[in-house]
């Protein structure tokens, strides 16, 4: 029996939906779930869950994590150009999507397998992380310009009027996939660990590839045009003129917009860690807040179309360039809100923790000057045979990033049993398997209890684990020593380390009250607590509250006065509610609608129809350049960070820097818009709704 022949062009007599469309929509929903689910937890994974081969933390600091995140994103939006050329010149769209999707699946597999290294002591997580990110960047980027174009290939003259509906479903599937995965994968990471959080997106990507393969005999397979044909159509005189006209928009202004927007997955996630995330009766994880963007997109698109744009039309002609300009200035406002938020959380914070000082399990804010509620800090499992695991260290940066004259520390060791500490994963016969089984049994039991029953169990005092003795050290601002090391070849390397002065040790009673250690007044910018023992034989240590007391005259801040906080507590952490960041998301989502979607729609009217895929590739190149810039900034900050951990863009200054950059770009765009003289390529009245719908889908997919 001969091989089934595929159609190479749509049937002009077909008036219904092409049979292959459901497979493409299903593929897109699953693929977007996998991409956004993995990307949404990436920064938190790198800063809180990355381990070496021995199972010890190998966490990245914030700047390094942001640099890697944006370098990955830059790769994911650079490869669309390569994918477009492969599809148009060599393989055709179907083969390009199928083969590159297999590489995509392999990348997810690398991420899901990271856990095996620490479990068996075989490898560090980092090599698998970087290999997986490279493969996913190639996969996600390579198929990005092909999928929507493949949708268009399925329609002919008889059913092209249905194309708008399909792109609307395409847009809907992208945002539903993004919202669902951004809400779910952070929970999987928090409860089960990286294997589940990265494994589920991998399974969904495998499903996406399988769905696409199932539709192989139902698709129209438009063959590759070949190099000469592609070059002739892409670089025609009209095409070159369109590229010259659009280059400033796509390669200067669009990159700056995406340099800010894509930090919702990095800087804004890290900012959310220092905020009160109790909103609408739910305690949200920091990575989940990103889900507000696709939800707002689904809500705001019809509002803009049927309300805002008509209102604009009553006062001025809302041309694409005017919409883009408004969106750019709204981006300035969104990052300005982030700057104000960061200024309000410039209080005390955990600057560093030792390998076994797990503060992710409970709320760090409850330890620093929190109420004595018993949920302050819980260490990870202690290995008393390992020198660096005996005594957890907690370093607290004092508030407002300045030095304080301090003379006392108050500690309340009182702590509850709380939830059973989650064990990320374990293989039968390996270390930790019994604890893992116990955790799963306990989790199943607790899931059947009411909230009141569960609270009654968790809020039992954990006397054995309560801290018994704590040594206290202070660091004076600028106190740094240079350590010289000489290797076997006689080469000398120098590193700078903070100098710590011990000021005392406090023995704690297992009672629910603040217990005070006083010492001679000393100027300090950081405090280090070394928890040396607990009251019993528990394998963890716990504390409820820590307060660092300022001595003498000191200037109170406007923020402290407005928030009504204790003026003499030098470690106090300000925690604005996450509603403020949701406000920033609201403004930024409006900007995304006005910039991203309108940009693509405008570009399609300013270039020949056959250049659509290439124009989209150039647009995504602008997204890549913006992320490359952010990655470079953070790599530079990480390299110039001093021994104090300070950089020129610490705290709110980081947000003001990018907000100012966006403001300058917005002013430059006004000049560009005033002088722009493009050429409209009329696609035909029948094509206009489809162009708008496709711009909507692809514009949100650039997120």
Protein Blocks (a to p, Z undefined) as FASTA:
>chain_A
ZZddddfbdcfkbmbdcfklmmmmmmmmmmmmmmmmmmmmmmmmmmmmcccfkopacbdc
fklmmmmmmmmmmmmmmmmmmmmmmmmmmnommlmmmmmmmmmmmmmmmmmmmmmmmmno
macfklmmmmmmmmmmmmmmmmmmmmmmmmmmmpcfklmmmmmmmmmmmmmmmmmmmmmm
mmmmmmmmmmnomklmmmmmmmmmmmmmmmmmmmmmmpccdddebjklmmmmmmgmklmm
mmmmmmmmmmmmmmmmmmmmmmmmmmmmmmmmmpcfbgghiacdfklmmmmmmmmmmmmm
mmmmmmmmmmmmmmoccdfklmmmmmmmmmmmmmmmmmmmmmmmmcccdfbdcfklcfkl
pcfklmnopacehpmbacddddfkbmklmpccdddddehhiacddfbdcddfbdcfbjad
ddfbacehiahklmmmmmmmmmmmmmmpcfklmmmmmmgccfklpcfbdcdddddehiac
ddddddfkopacdddddddddfbdcddddddbdddddddddddfbdcdddfbdfblcfbd
cdfbdcdddehjddddfklmmnopafklmkbccdddfklmmmmmmmmmmmmmmmmmmmmm
mmmmmccfklmmmmmmmmmmmmmmmmmmmmmmmmmmmmmpcfkopafkgcjllmmmmmmm
mmmmmmmmmmmmmmgccddddebjklmmmmmmmmmmmmmmmZZ
